[in-house]
Amino acid sequence: MQQRKIPLRRCLGCNESKPKKELVRVVRSPAGEISLDLVGKKPGRGAYVCPSVQCLAKARKAKRIERALDTPIPPEVYDAMEQQMKEAAHDQ
Ligand SMILES: [Zn+2]
């Protein structure tokens, strides 16, 4: 039986609400730097996507991460995120 409330976040790719733990956090640091937060502890404003290249691609196309974080995201950051997701997927 689950008593504790699980925090849900919406994936910016598929638009589904999922437990925070199952999503990848993209964070904008106070200095304005965008990165993937794989441990969920980086400071700054966060946006969430499933750890899936498809969801990232959808969010990228619709510029939802840009909107959520209110900042432009350079293509190389998206590429780095995609790369990190692929690597993370290999570890599982
Ligand atoms: Zn998703």
PDB file of the backbone (N, CA, C, O) and the ligand in Angstrom, with CONECT records:
HET     ZN  A 101       1
ATOM      1  N   MET A   1       0.829  -1.201   0.000  1.00  0.00           N
ATOM      2  CA  MET A   1       0.000   0.000   0.000  1.00  0.00           C
ATOM      3  C   MET A   1       0.866   1.255   0.000  1.00  0.00           C
ATOM      4  O   MET A   1       1.826   1.374   0.762  1.00  0.00           O
ATOM      5  N   GLN A   2       0.506   2.165  -0.860  1.00  0.00           N
ATOM      6  CA  GLN A   2       1.316   3.367  -0.941  1.00  0.00           C
ATOM      7  C   GLN A   2       0.613   4.524  -0.260  1.00  0.00           C
ATOM      8  O   GLN A   2      -0.455   4.963  -0.686  1.00  0.00           O
ATOM      9  N   GLN A   3       1.222   5.000   0.789  1.00  0.00           N
ATOM     10  CA  GLN A   3       0.625   6.075   1.565  1.00  0.00           C
ATOM     11  C   GLN A   3       1.163   7.436   1.161  1.00  0.00           C
ATOM     12  O   GLN A   3       0.450   8.440   1.156  1.00  0.00           O
ATOM     13  N   ARG A   4       2.447   7.435   0.821  1.00  0.00           N
ATOM     14  CA  ARG A   4       3.056   8.721   0.499  1.00  0.00           C
ATOM     15  C   ARG A   4       2.659   9.193  -0.883  1.00  0.00           C
ATOM     16  O   ARG A   4       2.532   8.400  -1.816  1.00  0.00           O
ATOM     17  N   LYS A   5       2.471  10.447  -0.997  1.00  0.00           N
ATOM     18  CA  LYS A   5       2.137  11.034  -2.286  1.00  0.00           C
ATOM     19  C   LYS A   5       3.386  11.078  -3.157  1.00  0.00           C
ATOM     20  O   LYS A   5       4.442  11.548  -2.733  1.00  0.00           O
ATOM     21  N   ILE A   6       3.246  10.585  -4.371  1.00  0.00           N
ATOM     22  CA  ILE A   6       4.382  10.639  -5.282  1.00  0.00           C
ATOM     23  C   ILE A   6       4.305  11.930  -6.082  1.00  0.00           C
ATOM     24  O   ILE A   6       3.284  12.216  -6.708  1.00  0.00           O
ATOM     25  N   PRO A   7       5.382  12.712  -6.063  1.00  0.00           N
ATOM     26  CA  PRO A   7       5.338  13.951  -6.846  1.00  0.00           C
ATOM     27  C   PRO A   7       5.325  13.657  -8.341  1.00  0.00           C
ATOM     28  O   PRO A   7       6.185  12.941  -8.854  1.00  0.00           O
ATOM     29  N   LEU A   8       4.358  14.209  -9.019  1.00  0.00           N
ATOM     30  CA  LEU A   8       4.245  13.997 -10.458  1.00  0.00           C
ATOM     31  C   LEU A   8       4.714  15.228 -11.223  1.00  0.00           C
ATOM     32  O   LEU A   8       4.503  16.370 -10.817  1.00  0.00           O
ATOM     33  N   ARG A   9       5.359  14.941 -12.347  1.00  0.00           N
ATOM     34  CA  ARG A   9       5.773  16.030 -13.226  1.00  0.00           C
ATOM     35  C   ARG A   9       5.361  15.670 -14.640  1.00  0.00           C
ATOM     36  O   ARG A   9       5.248  14.497 -14.996  1.00  0.00           O
ATOM     37  N   ARG A  10       5.143  16.693 -15.428  1.00  0.00           N
ATOM     38  CA  ARG A  10       4.699  16.446 -16.789  1.00  0.00           C
ATOM     39  C   ARG A  10       5.881  16.427 -17.754  1.00  0.00           C
ATOM     40  O   ARG A  10       6.729  17.319 -17.744  1.00  0.00           O
ATOM     41  N   CYS A  11       5.915  15.398 -18.577  1.00  0.00           N
ATOM     42  CA  CYS A  11       6.937  15.319 -19.616  1.00  0.00           C
ATOM     43  C   CYS A  11       6.600  16.323 -20.712  1.00  0.00           C
ATOM     44  O   CYS A  11       5.461  16.384 -21.174  1.00  0.00           O
ATOM     45  N   LEU A  12       7.578  17.100 -21.123  1.00  0.00           N
ATOM     46  CA  LEU A  12       7.330  18.110 -22.151  1.00  0.00           C
ATOM     47  C   LEU A  12       7.296  17.493 -23.552  1.00  0.00           C
ATOM     48  O   LEU A  12       7.000  18.177 -24.531  1.00  0.00           O
ATOM     49  N   GLY A  13       7.601  16.200 -23.638  1.00  0.00           N
ATOM     50  CA  GLY A  13       7.544  15.528 -24.927  1.00  0.00           C
ATOM     51  C   GLY A  13       6.175  14.905 -25.153  1.00  0.00           C
ATOM     52  O   GLY A  13       5.441  15.326 -26.047  1.00  0.00           O
ATOM     53  N   CYS A  14       5.822  13.893 -24.341  1.00  0.00           N
ATOM     54  CA  CYS A  14       4.566  13.182 -24.544  1.00  0.00           C
ATOM     55  C   CYS A  14       3.426  13.777 -23.733  1.00  0.00           C
ATOM     56  O   CYS A  14       2.275  13.368 -23.883  1.00  0.00           O
ATOM     57  N   ASN A  15       3.743  14.742 -22.872  1.00  0.00           N
ATOM     58  CA  ASN A  15       2.716  15.447 -22.113  1.00  0.00           C
ATOM     59  C   ASN A  15       2.033  14.581 -21.048  1.00  0.00           C
ATOM     60  O   ASN A  15       0.934  14.903 -20.599  1.00  0.00           O
ATOM     61  N   GLU A  16       2.672  13.501 -20.652  1.00  0.00           N
ATOM     62  CA  GLU A  16       2.106  12.641 -19.625  1.00  0.00           C
ATOM     63  C   GLU A  16       2.699  12.991 -18.276  1.00  0.00           C
ATOM     64  O   GLU A  16       3.875  13.337 -18.170  1.00  0.00           O
ATOM     65  N   SER A  17       1.876  12.898 -17.252  1.00  0.00           N
ATOM     66  CA  SER A  17       2.381  13.111 -15.899  1.00  0.00           C
ATOM     67  C   SER A  17       2.934  11.810 -15.358  1.00  0.00           C
ATOM     68  O   SER A  17       2.276  10.771 -15.392  1.00  0.00           O
ATOM     69  N   LYS A  18       4.140  11.885 -14.865  1.00  0.00           N
ATOM     70  CA  LYS A  18       4.796  10.690 -14.359  1.00  0.00           C
ATOM     71  C   LYS A  18       5.512  11.022 -13.065  1.00  0.00           C
ATOM     72  O   LYS A  18       5.800  12.185 -12.785  1.00  0.00           O
ATOM     73  N   PRO A  19       5.802   9.982 -12.268  1.00  0.00           N
ATOM     74  CA  PRO A  19       6.588  10.247 -11.058  1.00  0.00           C
ATOM     75  C   PRO A  19       7.907  10.914 -11.430  1.00  0.00           C
ATOM     76  O   PRO A  19       8.585  10.526 -12.382  1.00  0.00           O
ATOM     77  N   LYS A  20       8.239  11.918 -10.653  1.00  0.00           N
ATOM     78  CA  LYS A  20       9.446  12.703 -10.865  1.00  0.00           C
ATOM     79  C   LYS A  20      10.680  11.845 -11.140  1.00  0.00           C
ATOM     80  O   LYS A  20      11.510  12.161 -11.993  1.00  0.00           O
ATOM     81  N   LYS A  21      10.769  10.750 -10.387  1.00  0.00           N
ATOM     82  CA  LYS A  21      11.933   9.859 -10.492  1.00  0.00           C
ATOM     83  C   LYS A  21      12.088   9.233 -11.865  1.00  0.00           C
ATOM     84  O   LYS A  21      13.198   8.889 -12.273  1.00  0.00           O
ATOM     85  N   GLU A  22      10.975   9.081 -12.584  1.00  0.00           N
ATOM     86  CA  GLU A  22      11.043   8.428 -13.889  1.00  0.00           C
ATOM     87  C   GLU A  22      11.354   9.391 -15.015  1.00  0.00           C
ATOM     88  O   GLU A  22      11.479   8.996 -16.174  1.00  0.00           O
ATOM     89  N   LEU A  23      11.475  10.655 -14.662  1.00  0.00           N
ATOM     90  CA  LEU A  23      11.735  11.651 -15.695  1.00  0.00           C
ATOM     91  C   LEU A  23      13.146  12.209 -15.558  1.00  0.00           C
ATOM     92  O   LEU A  23      13.798  12.077 -14.522  1.00  0.00           O
ATOM     93  N   VAL A  24      13.584  12.828 -16.625  1.00  0.00           N
ATOM     94  CA  VAL A  24      14.884  13.481 -16.606  1.00  0.00           C
ATOM     95  C   VAL A  24      14.652  14.976 -16.442  1.00  0.00           C
ATOM     96  O   VAL A  24      13.794  15.564 -17.100  1.00  0.00           O
ATOM     97  N   ARG A  25      15.411  15.561 -15.579  1.00  0.00           N
ATOM     98  CA  ARG A  25      15.261  16.983 -15.330  1.00  0.00           C
ATOM     99  C   ARG A  25      16.271  17.761 -16.154  1.00  0.00           C
ATOM    100  O   ARG A  25      17.463  17.454 -16.160  1.00  0.00           O
ATOM    101  N   VAL A  26      15.777  18.764 -16.844  1.00  0.00           N
ATOM    102  CA  VAL A  26      16.651  19.689 -17.547  1.00  0.00           C
ATOM    103  C   VAL A  26      16.665  20.943 -16.698  1.00  0.00           C
ATOM    104  O   VAL A  26      15.611  21.481 -16.359  1.00  0.00           O
ATOM    105  N   VAL A  27      17.827  21.399 -16.361  1.00  0.00           N
ATOM    106  CA  VAL A  27      17.883  22.510 -15.419  1.00  0.00           C
ATOM    107  C   VAL A  27      18.600  23.718 -15.994  1.00  0.00           C
ATOM    108  O   VAL A  27      19.601  23.599 -16.701  1.00  0.00           O
ATOM    109  N   ARG A  28      18.062  24.876 -15.673  1.00  0.00           N
ATOM    110  CA  ARG A  28      18.750  26.127 -15.995  1.00  0.00           C
ATOM    111  C   ARG A  28      19.358  26.642 -14.705  1.00  0.00           C
ATOM    112  O   ARG A  28      18.646  26.998 -13.766  1.00  0.00           O
ATOM    113  N   SER A  29      20.663  26.679 -14.668  1.00  0.00           N
ATOM    114  CA  SER A  29      21.345  27.108 -13.458  1.00  0.00           C
ATOM    115  C   SER A  29      21.121  28.595 -13.252  1.00  0.00           C
ATOM    116  O   SER A  29      20.738  29.306 -14.181  1.00  0.00           O
ATOM    117  N   PRO A  30      21.362  29.068 -12.023  1.00  0.00           N
ATOM    118  CA  PRO A  30      21.230  30.511 -11.779  1.00  0.00           C
ATOM    119  C   PRO A  30      22.102  31.334 -12.728  1.00  0.00           C
ATOM    120  O   PRO A  30      21.803  32.500 -12.987  1.00  0.00           O
ATOM    121  N   ALA A  31      23.174  30.738 -13.244  1.00  0.00           N
ATOM    122  CA  ALA A  31      24.036  31.448 -14.191  1.00  0.00           C
ATOM    123  C   ALA A  31      23.495  31.387 -15.618  1.00  0.00           C
ATOM    124  O   ALA A  31      24.063  32.001 -16.520  1.00  0.00           O
ATOM    125  N   GLY A  32      22.401  30.649 -15.828  1.00  0.00           N
ATOM    126  CA  GLY A  32      21.774  30.581 -17.136  1.00  0.00           C
ATOM    127  C   GLY A  32      22.260  29.423 -17.986  1.00  0.00           C
ATOM    128  O   GLY A  32      21.952  29.352 -19.175  1.00  0.00           O
ATOM    129  N   GLU A  33      23.003  28.530 -17.396  1.00  0.00           N
ATOM    130  CA  GLU A  33      23.526  27.384 -18.138  1.00  0.00           C
ATOM    131  C   GLU A  33      22.502  26.251 -18.138  1.00  0.00           C
ATOM    132  O   GLU A  33      21.889  25.946 -17.115  1.00  0.00           O
ATOM    133  N   ILE A  34      22.332  25.634 -19.310  1.00  0.00           N
ATOM    134  CA  ILE A  34      21.375  24.534 -19.435  1.00  0.00           C
ATOM    135  C   ILE A  34      22.112  23.207 -19.373  1.00  0.00           C
ATOM    136  O   ILE A  34      23.119  23.016 -20.055  1.00  0.00           O
ATOM    137  N   SER A  35      21.618  22.308 -18.569  1.00  0.00           N
ATOM    138  CA  SER A  35      22.224  20.976 -18.544  1.00  0.00           C
ATOM    139  C   SER A  35      21.195  19.944 -18.122  1.00  0.00           C
ATOM    140  O   SER A  35      20.111  20.276 -17.643  1.00  0.00           O
ATOM    141  N   LEU A  36      21.562  18.689 -18.311  1.00  0.00           N
ATOM    142  CA  LEU A  36      20.719  17.599 -17.846  1.00  0.00           C
ATOM    143  C   LEU A  36      21.057  17.340 -16.391  1.00  0.00           C
ATOM    144  O   LEU A  36      22.226  17.280 -16.011  1.00  0.00           O
ATOM    145  N   ASP A  37      20.034  17.188 -15.593  1.00  0.00           N
ATOM    146  CA  ASP A  37      20.253  16.912 -14.182  1.00  0.00           C
ATOM    147  C   ASP A  37      19.900  15.463 -13.912  1.00  0.00           C
ATOM    148  O   ASP A  37      18.746  15.130 -13.646  1.00  0.00           O
ATOM    149  N   LEU A  38      20.899  14.615 -13.983  1.00  0.00           N
ATOM    150  CA  LEU A  38      20.618  13.183 -13.851  1.00  0.00           C
ATOM    151  C   LEU A  38      20.476  12.745 -12.404  1.00  0.00           C
ATOM    152  O   LEU A  38      19.968  11.657 -12.136  1.00  0.00           O
ATOM    153  N   VAL A  39      20.917  13.577 -11.466  1.00  0.00           N
ATOM    154  CA  VAL A  39      20.772  13.210 -10.061  1.00  0.00           C
ATOM    155  C   VAL A  39      19.608  13.942  -9.390  1.00  0.00           C
ATOM    156  O   VAL A  39      19.233  13.616  -8.263  1.00  0.00           O
ATOM    157  N   GLY A  40      19.042  14.925 -10.080  1.00  0.00           N
ATOM    158  CA  GLY A  40      17.887  15.638  -9.542  1.00  0.00           C
ATOM    159  C   GLY A  40      18.203  16.610  -8.434  1.00  0.00           C
ATOM    160  O   GLY A  40      17.330  16.978  -7.648  1.00  0.00           O
ATOM    161  N   LYS A  41      19.446  17.025  -8.371  1.00  0.00           N
ATOM    162  CA  LYS A  41      19.821  17.881  -7.238  1.00  0.00           C
ATOM    163  C   LYS A  41      20.463  19.193  -7.642  1.00  0.00           C
ATOM    164  O   LYS A  41      20.894  19.972  -6.792  1.00  0.00           O
ATOM    165  N   LYS A  42      20.522  19.434  -8.935  1.00  0.00           N
ATOM    166  CA  LYS A  42      21.148  20.689  -9.335  1.00  0.00           C
ATOM    167  C   LYS A  42      20.235  21.862  -9.017  1.00  0.00           C
ATOM    168  O   LYS A  42      19.014  21.761  -9.140  1.00  0.00           O
ATOM    169  N   PRO A  43      20.829  22.969  -8.609  1.00  0.00           N
ATOM    170  CA  PRO A  43      20.006  24.135  -8.327  1.00  0.00           C
ATOM    171  C   PRO A  43      19.551  24.796  -9.621  1.00  0.00           C
ATOM    172  O   PRO A  43      20.214  24.692 -10.652  1.00  0.00           O
ATOM    173  N   GLY A  44      18.426  25.467  -9.554  1.00  0.00           N
ATOM    174  CA  GLY A  44      17.945  26.191 -10.719  1.00  0.00           C
ATOM    175  C   GLY A  44      16.541  25.772 -11.107  1.00  0.00           C
ATOM    176  O   GLY A  44      15.903  24.951 -10.448  1.00  0.00           O
ATOM    177  N   ARG A  45      16.084  26.365 -12.198  1.00  0.00           N
ATOM    178  CA  ARG A  45      14.738  26.101 -12.677  1.00  0.00           C
ATOM    179  C   ARG A  45      14.754  24.837 -13.519  1.00  0.00           C
ATOM    180  O   ARG A  45      15.644  24.652 -14.349  1.00  0.00           O
ATOM    181  N   GLY A  46      13.782  23.973 -13.313  1.00  0.00           N
ATOM    182  CA  GLY A  46      13.807  22.688 -14.006  1.00  0.00           C
ATOM    183  C   GLY A  46      12.627  22.449 -14.927  1.00  0.00           C
ATOM    184  O   GLY A  46      11.539  22.988 -14.730  1.00  0.00           O
ATOM    185  N   ALA A  47      12.867  21.634 -15.931  1.00  0.00           N
ATOM    186  CA  ALA A  47      11.808  21.146 -16.807  1.00  0.00           C
ATOM    187  C   ALA A  47      12.025  19.640 -16.918  1.00  0.00           C
ATOM    188  O   ALA A  47      13.134  19.149 -16.712  1.00  0.00           O
ATOM    189  N   TYR A  48      10.963  18.915 -17.242  1.00  0.00           N
ATOM    190  CA  TYR A  48      11.070  17.461 -17.214  1.00  0.00           C
ATOM    191  C   TYR A  48      10.709  16.817 -18.541  1.00  0.00           C
ATOM    192  O   TYR A  48       9.772  17.237 -19.220  1.00  0.00           O
ATOM    193  N   VAL A  49      11.468  15.790 -18.897  1.00  0.00           N
ATOM    194  CA  VAL A  49      11.111  14.942 -20.034  1.00  0.00           C
ATOM    195  C   VAL A  49      11.394  13.494 -19.661  1.00  0.00           C
ATOM    196  O   VAL A  49      12.201  13.216 -18.775  1.00  0.00           O
ATOM    197  N   CYS A  50      10.719  12.573 -20.348  1.00  0.00           N
ATOM    198  CA  CYS A  50      11.029  11.161 -20.162  1.00  0.00           C
ATOM    199  C   CYS A  50      12.471  10.921 -20.612  1.00  0.00           C
ATOM    200  O   CYS A  50      12.974  11.634 -21.479  1.00  0.00           O
ATOM    201  N   PRO A  51      13.136   9.925 -20.030  1.00  0.00           N
ATOM    202  CA  PRO A  51      14.485   9.621 -20.488  1.00  0.00           C
ATOM    203  C   PRO A  51      14.420   8.910 -21.834  1.00  0.00           C
ATOM    204  O   PRO A  51      14.896   7.783 -21.975  1.00  0.00           O
ATOM    205  N   SER A  52      13.848   9.555 -22.788  1.00  0.00           N
ATOM    206  CA  SER A  52      13.683   8.942 -24.100  1.00  0.00           C
ATOM    207  C   SER A  52      14.024   9.950 -25.187  1.00  0.00           C
ATOM    208  O   SER A  52      13.625  11.113 -25.133  1.00  0.00           O
ATOM    209  N   VAL A  53      14.762   9.480 -26.162  1.00  0.00           N
ATOM    210  CA  VAL A  53      15.189  10.350 -27.251  1.00  0.00           C
ATOM    211  C   VAL A  53      13.962  10.882 -28.005  1.00  0.00           C
ATOM    212  O   VAL A  53      13.974  12.008 -28.503  1.00  0.00           O
ATOM    213  N   GLN A  54      12.910  10.066 -28.083  1.00  0.00           N
ATOM    214  CA  GLN A  54      11.683  10.486 -28.780  1.00  0.00           C
ATOM    215  C   GLN A  54      11.025  11.668 -28.079  1.00  0.00           C
ATOM    216  O   GLN A  54      10.627  12.641 -28.720  1.00  0.00           O
ATOM    217  N   CYS A  55      10.917  11.574 -26.761  1.00  0.00           N
ATOM    218  CA  CYS A  55      10.284  12.665 -26.019  1.00  0.00           C
ATOM    219  C   CYS A  55      11.132  13.931 -26.110  1.00  0.00           C
ATOM    220  O   CYS A  55      10.605  15.036 -26.239  1.00  0.00           O
ATOM    221  N   LEU A  56      12.432  13.758 -26.041  1.00  0.00           N
ATOM    222  CA  LEU A  56      13.322  14.914 -26.166  1.00  0.00           C
ATOM    223  C   LEU A  56      13.149  15.565 -27.533  1.00  0.00           C
ATOM    224  O   LEU A  56      13.111  16.790 -27.651  1.00  0.00           O
ATOM    225  N   ALA A  57      13.047  14.733 -28.557  1.00  0.00           N
ATOM    226  CA  ALA A  57      12.897  15.259 -29.911  1.00  0.00           C
ATOM    227  C   ALA A  57      11.586  16.033 -30.059  1.00  0.00           C
ATOM    228  O   ALA A  57      11.543  17.085 -30.697  1.00  0.00           O
ATOM    229  N   LYS A  58      10.521  15.502 -29.463  1.00  0.00           N
ATOM    230  CA  LYS A  58       9.226  16.190 -29.519  1.00  0.00           C
ATOM    231  C   LYS A  58       9.282  17.520 -28.789  1.00  0.00           C
ATOM    232  O   LYS A  58       8.816  18.543 -29.289  1.00  0.00           O
ATOM    233  N   ALA A  59       9.857  17.485 -27.603  1.00  0.00           N
ATOM    234  CA  ALA A  59       9.949  18.708 -26.810  1.00  0.00           C
ATOM    235  C   ALA A  59      10.811  19.738 -27.531  1.00  0.00           C
ATOM    236  O   ALA A  59      10.560  20.941 -27.476  1.00  0.00           O
ATOM    237  N   ARG A  60      11.831  19.226 -28.204  1.00  0.00           N
ATOM    238  CA  ARG A  60      12.741  20.107 -28.932  1.00  0.00           C
ATOM    239  C   ARG A  60      12.026  20.780 -30.100  1.00  0.00           C
ATOM    240  O   ARG A  60      12.148  21.986 -30.317  1.00  0.00           O
ATOM    241  N   LYS A  61      11.281  19.973 -30.842  1.00  0.00           N
ATOM    242  CA  LYS A  61      10.574  20.464 -32.004  1.00  0.00           C
ATOM    243  C   LYS A  61       9.555  21.536 -31.633  1.00  0.00           C
ATOM    244  O   LYS A  61       9.400  22.540 -32.328  1.00  0.00           O
ATOM    245  N   ALA A  62       8.870  21.299 -30.525  1.00  0.00           N
ATOM    246  CA  ALA A  62       7.821  22.232 -30.104  1.00  0.00           C
ATOM    247  C   ALA A  62       8.376  23.368 -29.251  1.00  0.00           C
ATOM    248  O   ALA A  62       7.638  24.248 -28.809  1.00  0.00           O
ATOM    249  N   LYS A  63       9.690  23.333 -29.026  1.00  0.00           N
ATOM    250  CA  LYS A  63      10.361  24.336 -28.197  1.00  0.00           C
ATOM    251  C   LYS A  63       9.739  24.455 -26.804  1.00  0.00           C
ATOM    252  O   LYS A  63       9.674  25.545 -26.236  1.00  0.00           O
ATOM    253  N   ARG A  64       9.290  23.338 -26.271  1.00  0.00           N
ATOM    254  CA  ARG A  64       8.632  23.392 -24.967  1.00  0.00           C
ATOM    255  C   ARG A  64       9.622  23.602 -23.823  1.00  0.00           C
ATOM    256  O   ARG A  64       9.290  24.207 -22.804  1.00  0.00           O
ATOM    257  N   ILE A  65      10.841  23.095 -24.004  1.00  0.00           N
ATOM    258  CA  ILE A  65      11.817  23.280 -22.925  1.00  0.00           C
ATOM    259  C   ILE A  65      12.233  24.746 -22.855  1.00  0.00           C
ATOM    260  O   ILE A  65      12.369  25.322 -21.775  1.00  0.00           O
ATOM    261  N   GLU A  66      12.431  25.331 -24.031  1.00  0.00           N
ATOM    262  CA  GLU A  66      12.741  26.761 -24.084  1.00  0.00           C
ATOM    263  C   GLU A  66      11.683  27.568 -23.357  1.00  0.00           C
ATOM    264  O   GLU A  66      11.983  28.468 -22.572  1.00  0.00           O
ATOM    265  N   ARG A  67      10.429  27.218 -23.643  1.00  0.00           N
ATOM    266  CA  ARG A  67       9.339  27.970 -23.032  1.00  0.00           C
ATOM    267  C   ARG A  67       9.279  27.744 -21.532  1.00  0.00           C
ATOM    268  O   ARG A  67       9.061  28.676 -20.757  1.00  0.00           O
ATOM    269  N   ALA A  68       9.478  26.488 -21.130  1.00  0.00           N
ATOM    270  CA  ALA A  68       9.398  26.174 -19.705  1.00  0.00           C
ATOM    271  C   ALA A  68      10.506  26.866 -18.924  1.00  0.00           C
ATOM    272  O   ALA A  68      10.302  27.320 -17.798  1.00  0.00           O
ATOM    273  N   LEU A  69      11.670  26.939 -19.534  1.00  0.00           N
ATOM    274  CA  LEU A  69      12.805  27.522 -18.814  1.00  0.00           C
ATOM    275  C   LEU A  69      13.011  28.984 -19.174  1.00  0.00           C
ATOM    276  O   LEU A  69      13.864  29.666 -18.606  1.00  0.00           O
ATOM    277  N   ASP A  70      12.215  29.453 -20.126  1.00  0.00           N
ATOM    278  CA  ASP A  70      12.251  30.848 -20.514  1.00  0.00           C
ATOM    279  C   ASP A  70      13.643  31.290 -20.973  1.00  0.00           C
ATOM    280  O   ASP A  70      14.125  32.362 -20.608  1.00  0.00           O
ATOM    281  N   THR A  71      14.273  30.436 -21.781  1.00  0.00           N
ATOM    282  CA  THR A  71      15.594  30.765 -22.293  1.00  0.00           C
ATOM    283  C   THR A  71      15.842  29.986 -23.583  1.00  0.00           C
ATOM    284  O   THR A  71      15.353  28.865 -23.723  1.00  0.00           O
ATOM    285  N   PRO A  72      16.589  30.553 -24.524  1.00  0.00           N
ATOM    286  CA  PRO A  72      16.907  29.780 -25.721  1.00  0.00           C
ATOM    287  C   PRO A  72      17.887  28.655 -25.395  1.00  0.00           C
ATOM    288  O   PRO A  72      18.767  28.808 -24.547  1.00  0.00           O
ATOM    289  N   ILE A  73      17.723  27.535 -26.073  1.00  0.00           N
ATOM    290  CA  ILE A  73      18.611  26.393 -25.827  1.00  0.00           C
ATOM    291  C   ILE A  73      19.392  26.103 -27.096  1.00  0.00           C
ATOM    292  O   ILE A  73      18.800  25.763 -28.120  1.00  0.00           O
ATOM    293  N   PRO A  74      20.707  26.233 -27.045  1.00  0.00           N
ATOM    294  CA  PRO A  74      21.522  26.000 -28.247  1.00  0.00           C
ATOM    295  C   PRO A  74      21.461  24.545 -28.694  1.00  0.00           C
ATOM    296  O   PRO A  74      21.323  23.640 -27.871  1.00  0.00           O
ATOM    297  N   PRO A  75      21.567  24.322 -30.023  1.00  0.00           N
ATOM    298  CA  PRO A  75      21.480  22.952 -30.555  1.00  0.00           C
ATOM    299  C   PRO A  75      22.483  22.005 -29.900  1.00  0.00           C
ATOM    300  O   PRO A  75      22.188  20.826 -29.701  1.00  0.00           O
ATOM    301  N   GLU A  76      23.661  22.517 -29.567  1.00  0.00           N
ATOM    302  CA  GLU A  76      24.665  21.615 -28.991  1.00  0.00           C
ATOM    303  C   GLU A  76      24.245  21.120 -27.607  1.00  0.00           C
ATOM    304  O   GLU A  76      24.668  20.051 -27.169  1.00  0.00           O
ATOM    305  N   VAL A  77      23.418  21.898 -26.930  1.00  0.00           N
ATOM    306  CA  VAL A  77      22.921  21.434 -25.635  1.00  0.00           C
ATOM    307  C   VAL A  77      21.930  20.292 -25.830  1.00  0.00           C
ATOM    308  O   VAL A  77      21.941  19.310 -25.088  1.00  0.00           O
ATOM    309  N   TYR A  78      21.069  20.435 -26.846  1.00  0.00           N
ATOM    310  CA  TYR A  78      20.149  19.343 -27.161  1.00  0.00           C
ATOM    311  C   TYR A  78      20.917  18.090 -27.548  1.00  0.00           C
ATOM    312  O   TYR A  78      20.581  16.984 -27.125  1.00  0.00           O
ATOM    313  N   ASP A  79      21.950  18.279 -28.357  1.00  0.00           N
ATOM    314  CA  ASP A  79      22.737  17.127 -28.789  1.00  0.00           C
ATOM    315  C   ASP A  79      23.406  16.454 -27.598  1.00  0.00           C
ATOM    316  O   ASP A  79      23.458  15.228 -27.510  1.00  0.00           O
ATOM    317  N   ALA A  80      23.913  17.271 -26.688  1.00  0.00           N
ATOM    318  CA  ALA A  80      24.561  16.719 -25.501  1.00  0.00           C
ATOM    319  C   ALA A  80      23.544  15.975 -24.638  1.00  0.00           C
ATOM    320  O   ALA A  80      23.851  14.928 -24.067  1.00  0.00           O
ATOM    321  N   MET A  81      22.320  16.529 -24.548  1.00  0.00           N
ATOM    322  CA  MET A  81      21.282  15.876 -23.760  1.00  0.00           C
ATOM    323  C   MET A  81      20.921  14.533 -24.364  1.00  0.00           C
ATOM    324  O   MET A  81      20.754  13.538 -23.659  1.00  0.00           O
ATOM    325  N   GLU A  82      20.804  14.525 -25.687  1.00  0.00           N
ATOM    326  CA  GLU A  82      20.470  13.293 -26.380  1.00  0.00           C
ATOM    327  C   GLU A  82      21.550  12.238 -26.134  1.00  0.00           C
ATOM    328  O   GLU A  82      21.264  11.070 -25.870  1.00  0.00           O
ATOM    329  N   GLN A  83      22.783  12.688 -26.229  1.00  0.00           N
ATOM    330  CA  GLN A  83      23.916  11.800 -26.011  1.00  0.00           C
ATOM    331  C   GLN A  83      23.884  11.227 -24.590  1.00  0.00           C
ATOM    332  O   GLN A  83      24.080  10.029 -24.384  1.00  0.00           O
ATOM    333  N   GLN A  84      23.631  12.106 -23.619  1.00  0.00           N
ATOM    334  CA  GLN A  84      23.606  11.664 -22.226  1.00  0.00           C
ATOM    335  C   GLN A  84      22.476  10.675 -21.992  1.00  0.00           C
ATOM    336  O   GLN A  84      22.626   9.723 -21.226  1.00  0.00           O
ATOM    337  N   MET A  85      21.351  10.899 -22.649  1.00  0.00           N
ATOM    338  CA  MET A  85      20.223   9.972 -22.489  1.00  0.00           C
ATOM    339  C   MET A  85      20.568   8.608 -23.054  1.00  0.00           C
ATOM    340  O   MET A  85      20.238   7.574 -22.473  1.00  0.00           O
ATOM    341  N   LYS A  86      21.240   8.626 -24.201  1.00  0.00           N
ATOM    342  CA  LYS A  86      21.631   7.352 -24.799  1.00  0.00           C
ATOM    343  C   LYS A  86      22.590   6.607 -23.885  1.00  0.00           C
ATOM    344  O   LYS A  86      22.491   5.393 -23.705  1.00  0.00           O
ATOM    345  N   GLU A  87      23.518   7.361 -23.313  1.00  0.00           N
ATOM    346  CA  GLU A  87      24.482   6.727 -22.418  1.00  0.00           C
ATOM    347  C   GLU A  87      23.796   6.206 -21.166  1.00  0.00           C
ATOM    348  O   GLU A  87      24.098   5.110 -20.693  1.00  0.00           O
ATOM    349  N   ALA A  88      22.875   6.994 -20.634  1.00  0.00           N
ATOM    350  CA  ALA A  88      22.146   6.570 -19.434  1.00  0.00           C
ATOM    351  C   ALA A  88      21.341   5.313 -19.721  1.00  0.00           C
ATOM    352  O   ALA A  88      21.234   4.428 -18.872  1.00  0.00           O
ATOM    353  N   ALA A  89      20.776   5.238 -20.921  1.00  0.00           N
ATOM    354  CA  ALA A  89      19.973   4.071 -21.289  1.00  0.00           C
ATOM    355  C   ALA A  89      20.850   2.819 -21.346  1.00  0.00           C
ATOM    356  O   ALA A  89      20.395   1.717 -21.039  1.00  0.00           O
ATOM    357  N   HIS A  90      22.093   3.000 -21.739  1.00  0.00           N
ATOM    358  CA  HIS A  90      22.990   1.852 -21.812  1.00  0.00           C
ATOM    359  C   HIS A  90      23.330   1.302 -20.442  1.00  0.00           C
ATOM    360  O   HIS A  90      23.603   0.113 -20.282  1.00  0.00           O
ATOM    361  N   ASP A  91      23.307   2.201 -19.437  1.00  0.00           N
ATOM    362  CA  ASP A  91      23.683   1.782 -18.099  1.00  0.00           C
ATOM    363  C   ASP A  91      22.621   0.925 -17.419  1.00  0.00           C
ATOM    364  O   ASP A  91      22.920   0.211 -16.462  1.00  0.00           O
ATOM    365  N   GLN A  92      21.393   0.992 -17.902  1.00  0.00           N
ATOM    366  CA  GLN A  92      20.306   0.310 -17.213  1.00  0.00           C
ATOM    367  C   GLN A  92      20.280  -1.193 -17.479  1.00  0.00           C
ATOM    368  O   GLN A  92      19.414  -1.898 -16.961  1.00  0.00           O
TER     369      GLN A  92
HETATM  370 ZN    ZN A 101       7.541  11.622 -22.394  1.00  0.00          ZN2+
END
